[in-house]
Amino acid sequence: MEGKPVEQETLVHTQKSLNKPLIVISLVTGFLIGFGNAAAATAEFPVGSVLMWAQCVIFSVLVYIFFSLTERLLSYCRHNDCQKWQKRMGRIDFSFSPVSLTIVASFIFLMWLPYLVILRPGVIEWDAGDQIAQGLGYSAFGQEPGQIYDHHPFLEAIIFAQFIKVSIAITGSYKLGAFVLVTLQCIGMAVAFSCLIAYIRENLKASFSIALSSTLFVALFPVFPFYFSTVLKDSFHALFLLPWAIMYVEMVRTRLNCVAKASFSVTFIIFSVLVCLTRKTGPALVFLALIMLVFVKTSVWKKLAAVVTAFVIFLSMSSFLPRYVYPALNVVPTDSEQYYIIPLQMTARWGKDHPGEATEKEKNIVSQFNIFTYDEMTKNYEPFLTDKASMYKLGDASLRNDYFKVWLSQGLKHPKSYIDAFAALESGWFAISKSPTGQPVYPYDTVGNQMTVFYKTVTNPDTTSEFINSPNDSMNDSMGRWFNYFKQIPVINITTYTAFWTWLLPMFAVYMMIRRNRVSLLLLQAVPFLLGIASLYASSTAYISRYMLFAMYLAPLLIGIISSDQE
C-alpha cells in the first residue's frame, strides 16, 4: 500500500478479516475457467449445465487458494533482497551498467543456444513461408508474382525475403539466411530482456530476488527459445513491442516528463511505427495506448501531445502508407476482412444451428459479401477456427451495410447461436483442460488448451517449394517430444496452459493492484499488456499459441509493475 511501511503493509495483507477483493476476483476468474472448459468441450455456452456450474465453484476455490499463495510468495520476493546472493553475484546487479547488461543478455542467449543449434537452420512457420515467397517474387494469396499482399505485414515479408535472397545468392540454399535471421532474433531478444530486467530493478524498484527470478524464467522457460528460433511474424514483432512497452511504462511512471528528452521521444516514435508495421493489430494498440495517456496526472499540453501523436501515427498507417508507400513497394493493401471474422463465424454457426431458416435474399447477400457462399460457410463451420467461415479477404466489401442488417436480424431471432459461436471460438483463453482433441487448426497442431511450439518447418508447398528443401531432420522431432514431456511435468505444466497467461495472470495482476491500493497508476502502466489481452478476443481462434506470445514475454514487466515500490 502506497506510503505505508513494509511492516504495516504486511500486517494488512495477513490480517484475518474477510478479503473481499480476493473473493470477488476468485469468483470471476473461476467462473470464466469453468465456462471455458465447458465451451471447449461442447462448442457452446451450456448455461444449464450442472457440470459447468460445479466447475465454476471448484475453480473459484482453487483460484482463491492459488492467488493467496502467490500473493504471499510475491510479498516475500518484494521484501527479500537476497543480500548473500548479491554479494556472490558481484557485478551482476541487474542494473543498466554495461557489465551487468552484457552478462545477463549473454546468460539468456547461452541458455537458448542449444535450441538454436538443434533447430538449425531455424524453423519457418507456414505464414512466414508465404511472406518469404511473396518477398522473393512468387505468387501467394492469389496475387500476381512480385506483389506482396498485406494480409500479413509487408515489412516482415520484405525483411525475411532479403535474408533468404542473399543466402541463396551466396550458398544456393535458404538455410544460411534463415539461421542468421533467427540467431539475430535470439540475440536481439536476449538484449531486450536484459534491458527489461534492468528496468524493473532500477526504475520500478523491484527487489533483487524478483529480478533474478525473471532472468531465470526468461532463460529457462523453453517456449522462448522455441519461438525465437522460428521465422515467425509474432517472434519478429517482439523485437519492437517489448522495448516499446518498457518505454510506455516509463512515460507513465515519469508522468510524461521523460518525453522532454528528444532522444527518448524520437526512439519511442520509431518503435511505435515498427510495432504498427509488424503486427496488423499494432496501429490499434499504439493508438489506444497513447490515448490512455490522457489519464496520467500531468499537464494538459503533454496530454495533448500524446493524443496528437496517436492520431498522426494512426493516420499515417491507415492513409499515408496505403496511398503512397504501398504502390512504390508493389504492396496490395488488405481489405476489411479482419473486422468481420467473428460476425461471419456467428453467421456460419447460425446457419448450422437453424438450417432452412435463412431467406434467399439473406443467403445471396452473405454469399456476395464473403469469399465463401452461405452454404459453404454453414456446411464447413468449425467452432474453434474461423478459416472455414472467412479467409483472408472478402467478396464484395461494398455490401458491408447489407450484411450487417442480415447479421443483426438473424442475431435477434436466435441470439444463442451467436453466443455459442463466440464462446467456442474464444474458449481456449479461459479453459484449463485438454478438450476437445483431434481438431486440426494448423498443419501440425491439434486443438488443446496447452501451448504448442514450432519445432519443424511446415510451409505451403505451392509457394515455397522453389526455395525450401529438406528443411528438417530427426532432431526436430526429438525437440517436439521434449516439449511434450515438459508440458506433463506436475506443477510446472500449469504454465503451459494458454489460460495461465491470458486469464489467470491478468486477473492476479488486477487483484494485486487493488490490494496495494494503486489501481489507477498500475493499470495505466499495464496498458500494453491489457490491450494485448483484449485484442485476443477478436482473434480467429484461441487455439494457436503464437497469438498470445506477447503475454509471456511481457509477464516479467507486468510482475515488475505490480510488485514495484516506485513513488
N, C-alpha and C positions, 0 to 999 in steps of 0.2 A: 504494500500500500504506500502510495506516494507520500513522502515526507515523514513516515513513521520509522523508528529504529527497527533493526532486524528482530530484536527480542520481542517487541510488541507485535510485529507482523506475524512472527511465528506463533505467538500466543493466539492471535486472531484466527490463524489458519488451522490451529489444532483444537480450538475450543469445541466443546461438546454440543453446542447449540445446533439446531437444525440448519443444514447447509442448503438453503432454498435454491440458490443458483445451480448447484450441482444436481439437485433433484430435477429441476426443470430441464436442464441441458441433457441429463441422462435419459429422461423420458422422450425428448425429441429425437435424440440420437438413436436410442433403442428402437423407437417406432420405425424410423426410416430403415434401419437394418432389417427388421422383421419384414417390412414392406418390400425391401429389395430382394430378400431371399425368396419371398412368395412370388414376386413378379418374375424373377429369374427362373423359377421352377415351372410356372404356369403360363407365362407370357401374358399376364393380365394383372389387374389390381383386384385381388379377391377379397373385397371388403367384408364379405360374410364368412370368411374362413376362420374357424376357431383356431386352427393351427397357426395362422398368421398372427392373430392377436396374442396367442400364447408365446410365440417367438418374440413379439414386441415387449412383453412383460419380462421375459427371461433376459433378453439383451439389454433392457433398461437397467436391470440389476447388475449385470456383468459390466456394463459401461460405468455405472456408479463406482463399482469396486476398482475398475481399471483406471479411471480418471483420478480417484482418491490416491491410489498408489503412485501414479505418475506424477501427481502434484507434489507428493512428499519427496519423491526422487528428484524432481526438478528443484524443489526448495533446498534440498541437501546440496545439489550441484551449484546452485546460485551462491550459497554461503560457504562453500568449500573451495578454497583457492589452491589446495594441493601444494603446500609450501615445500614438502620434501621432493615432489616431482619437479617443481620449478627449479630447485637447486640442481637436481640431477640432469635436467634437460638444458641447463645453461642458457645459451643464446637463442634457443628455440622458445621464445616467449609469446609466439603468435601475435607479434606486433607487425607494423608496417616497415620494420627495419629490413634492408636488403638481404641480410643474412637469414633472418627468420623466414621471410617470404620464399627465398630460394630453397631452403631446406624443406619447408612444408610442401611446396609445389613438387619438389623432387621426390619426396616420400610418396605422395599421392600417385605420381606418374610411375614410380617403380612398382607400386602395388598393382597398377593397371597393366604394366608391361607384359606379364605372362599372357594375358588375354589378347593383347595386341599382336604378340608374336604367334600364338597358336591360331588365331583367326586370320592371319595374314593371307592375302593382301588387304583384308578388310571385307566385311560383309556389305553387299549392295542390296538395299531394300527395293521392293517392287516399284514403288512410285519414283524412287531415286533413279532407277534404271530408265524409266520413261523420260525423266527430266534430262538425264545424260544424253539419251538418244536424240531428243529434240535439240539440245545444245550442240550436238555433233552434226545436225542437219538431216536426221532421219525423221520419218513421219510418225506421229503419235497423236492420239486423241482426235483422229480424223482430220488433222491439219496437213497442209502441204509441206513437203520436205523443206527444211530451212526455217519454218515457222515455229515459234515457241508459244504454246497455249498457256496462259497464266492461271490455269486451274490450280497448278502448283506454282509457287513463287518463281518468277522468271529469273531473278538474280541467282538463285541457287542452281538452276539449270545451266546458266552460263558459267558459273564458277566450277561446278562439278565437271562439266564437259571440258573445260580448259585443262584440268589436271589429267583427264583421260586422253585428251588430244595430244598433249605434249608427250605423255608416256608412250602412246602408240607410235608417234614420230621417232622417238629415241630407241625404244626397245621392241616395237612391233606388237606390244601387248598392253592391255589396260592396267595390268596388275601393279606396276610401279607407281603409277599415278594414284590409284586407289589407296595404296599403302602410305604414300606421302600425305595424302589428304587426311586419312584417319589418324595418322601419327601427329600431324599438326593440330588436329581437332582435340586429341587427348592432351597434348602439351598445353594448348590454349585453355582448356577446361581446368587442368591442374593448377595453372596460374590463377585463373578466375576464382577457384575455390580457396586458394591460399589467401587471396585478397579479401574474400568474403569472411573467412575466419578471423583475419586481422581486423576487419571492420567491426565485427560483433564484439571482439575483445577490446579494442581501443575506443571506438566511438559509442557503442551500445553498452560498454562496461560489463560485458559478460564475464563470468568467472573463468579462471584458468581451466577448471575441470570441464566446463561446457565447451570451450574452445578445443580442448584435447579430444573430448567425445565426438565433436563434429568432424574433426580431422580423421579419426579412426572410422567413423561412419562412411565418410566420402571415399576413403581409401580402400575399405574392405567390403562394402556392400556391392555385390557383383553386378547389380543392374547397371551401375555407372560404366564400368569398362566394357560391358557388352554393348551398350548403346553408343558410347563414344568411339568404339571400334567399328562402327557401322556408318556407311554413307547413307545419310537419312536427313531429311529436311528438319525434323524435330531436334536432332542432335546438333546440327549446324546452327539452328536458331538459338540454342542455349548459349552459344558463344557471345551473343549480344544481349539476350534477355537478362542473364544473371548480372552483368555489370550495370545494366540499365536499372534493374530493381534495386541494387545497392545504392546507386546514386539517387534514386527516387526516395528511398528511406532517409538518406542524408538530407534531402531537401525538406522533408517533414520535420526531421529532428532539429534542424537549424532554423526552422520557420522561414525557409526560403532565403536565408541570409547567404548561403553558400553560392547562390546564383550570381552574386556580385562579382565573383571571380570569373573573368571571361573564359579562362581555360576550362572551368567546370561547366559553364553554360554551353559552350561550343561542343564539348565532349558529350554532354547529355543529349543535345540535339542530334548529334551524329548517331549515337546509339539508338535514339528514338526512331530515326529514319531506318536504320538497319533492322530494328525489331519489326517495323512495318513491312519491310521488303522481304523478310524471311519467314513470315507466317501470315496466312490470309486473315487471321483474327488480330494481327498486330495493330493495324490502324485503329480499330475499335478499342483495343486495350490501352494504347497510348493516349488516345483522345479522352476516354473516360477517366483514366488515372490523372491526367493533367487537370481535368475539370474538377476532380475531387480536391485539388489543392486549394480551392476557394474556402474550404472549411479549416484550413490552417490559420492559427492565430498570428496574423502578420498584417502588413499594410495593404491597403486597397490596391495600390499600384503594383505590388508584387503578385497579388491575386489576378489582377487584370492581365499582367504579362503572361501568367500561366495559361489563362483562357485564350488569349490571342495566339500563343504558341500552339495550343491544342488545335485550334481551327486552321492555322496555317499548315501544320503538318497533315491534318486530315484532308484538307482541300488539295494539297499537293499530291497526296496518294490517290485520291479519288477523281481528280480532274486533270491536273497538270501532267501527271505521269501517263495516263492513257492517251491524252491528246498529243503530247509532244515526244515523249520518250519511247513509248511502245512502237510507233511507226519507224523510228530510227533504228530500233533493235529487232524489227520484224517480229514483234510480240503481239499475239492476238489476245485481247482482253477477254476474261471470262464473263459470262452473263450473271444474272442474279440467282442462279440455281441454288447456291448455298443458303439463301434465305428461305427456301421453300422445302428443304429436305424433310423437315419434321411435319409440316402441313401435308405434304404428299404422302408421307408414311401413314399419317392418320387417315387420309383418303383411301389408301390401299387397305388398311385394316377395316374401315367402314364397309368397303365393298366386299371384303372377305366375310365379314360378320352378317351382312344383310344382302345376299345375292338377289338380284331381280328387283330391288327397290329403286335403284338409280334410274332416272329418266334418260331417254336417248339424247336429249339436249345436254344434260349433265355429263353423260359419257363423252359426247363429242367435244365439249369444252375442255374436259380434263385430258382427253387424248391429244388434242391440238396443242394444249399448253405444255404438256410434259413430253419428254422424249419417248416414254413408254405409253402405250394405249391404256385406257381404263381397264380393259380385260386383262392385259398383260400384268399390270400392277397388282390386281386382286388375285390373280392366279398364282403369281410367283412371290407373293408377300412373304417376307422373312421378318419375324418380330424383333430380332436382335441386330438387324443391319438394314440400312436404308437403300443399299445399292440395287435391290430388286424393284424398288418403287421409284427411285430417281437416281440419275447418274451424274455425269459431270457437266451437263448442260440441259437447257430447256428446249422445248419445241418452238412454239410461238410465244415469246415472252410478253408480247403486247396484250395477251389475253389475261394478264395477271388479275385485273379487276373482276373479270367474269369468273375466273377460277375462285377468287376469294368469296364471291357470292355463293358459289356452289359449296365451297368448304364450310361456310357459315351455316348455310341452310341444312346440310347434312348433319353437321355437328349439333344443331338444335334438336334434330329428330332423335339422334342416338348418341348423346354425349359420352356414354360409357366406352364406346369404341375408340374415341379419341383418347380418353384417359388410359385405356388399356394399351393402346399403341405407344403412348409416351412412357408409361410405366415399364413396359417390356424393354423398350429401346434404351432407357437410362438406368435400368435396374442395377447394372454392374457397378455403378458408382457408389452404391449403398450396400450391396449384398456381400456377406461373408459366408459363402457356400461354394460348392462346386457343381452347379447345375445351371442349365442342362448341359449335357456333353454331346460331342459328335456333330455340332452345328458349325460348319466351316464359315469363318469370317475372313480368312486370309489364306494364302496358298499353303501355309503350314501351321496355321493356328486353329484351335477349336474354342468354342465358347466355354468359358470358365472364368471365375472371378479372381483367379490368381494371375499375376503378371506373366507375360510372355516376353522373351527377348529374341533378338535376331542372331542366330549362330551360323547361318549359311546363306549364301546368295541365292535368292529365288526371284527371278525377273521375268518380264514378259518377253518370250522368245520372238514375238512378232516385231519388237522394236530393238532388242538388244543382241540378237544372235550374231550380228555382224561384228561385234567387238567384244562380247563377253564369251569366253570359252573355258571349260574346265575350271569353274570357279571354286570348287570345294574339294576337300579330302576327308579322310576318315576322322581327323581330329575335330572337324566341325561338329560331327555327330556326338563325339565324346564331350564337347563343351555343352551341347544341349542336354545330355544326360546329367552332367554336373549340376546344371541349373535346376533340373527337375528334382535332383536329390536335395539341393538347397531348399527348395520350396516345401520339403517334407520334414525339415528339422523342427522339432517341437519348440514352441515359444517364438523362435526366430521367424517361423513361417508366417506369422501374423503380418509381418512387414511386407510380404509378397502379395497380399491381397490389395487390389486397387482401392477398395473402400477404406483401407487404413489411411491412405494419403488423401483421398478425395472426400472423405466424410469424417472419420474419427479424428484425424489431426486438426482439420479446420474447426470442428466443434470443441475440441480440447483447447485450442487457441482462444476461441471466443470466451470459453469458461474462465480461462486464466486472466483474460483482460477484465472480466467482471470482478473476479476475486481480488485483483490488485487495484481495483477502482481507478483504472486508467483506460477506459474503453475508447474514448474519443481519440487520444493520441495513438494508441497501439493499433486501433482499427485503420487509421489513416496510413500508418506505416506498413500495414499488412495488405494494402490495396492491391499491389501487383499479384500477390498470391491469391487473394479472394476473388479478384476479377477473373483470373485464370480458371479457378474452380467454377465460377458462374458460367464461363464460356463452354464448359464441358456439357452442360445441359442443353446445348444447341448442336451437339455433335451427332454424327451419323451412326454411331454405335458407342456403347460403353464397354466394349469387349476388345478394344485394340489399345494396348498398354501405352503406346507411344504418345497418345493424346494427353496422358497425364504425367509424362516425364518431368514437366516443369515442377510439379508438386513435390517431387523427390529432391531435385537439386535446389529448390528454394526453401526446403524444410529447415536447413540449418539457419537460414536468415530469419525464418518465422520463429524458431525456438529462441534465437538471439533477441528478437523483439519482445516476446512475452516474458523472457527472463531478465531483461535488461534493467540496470539500475541507473539509467540516464536521468538527468534532471529534467 
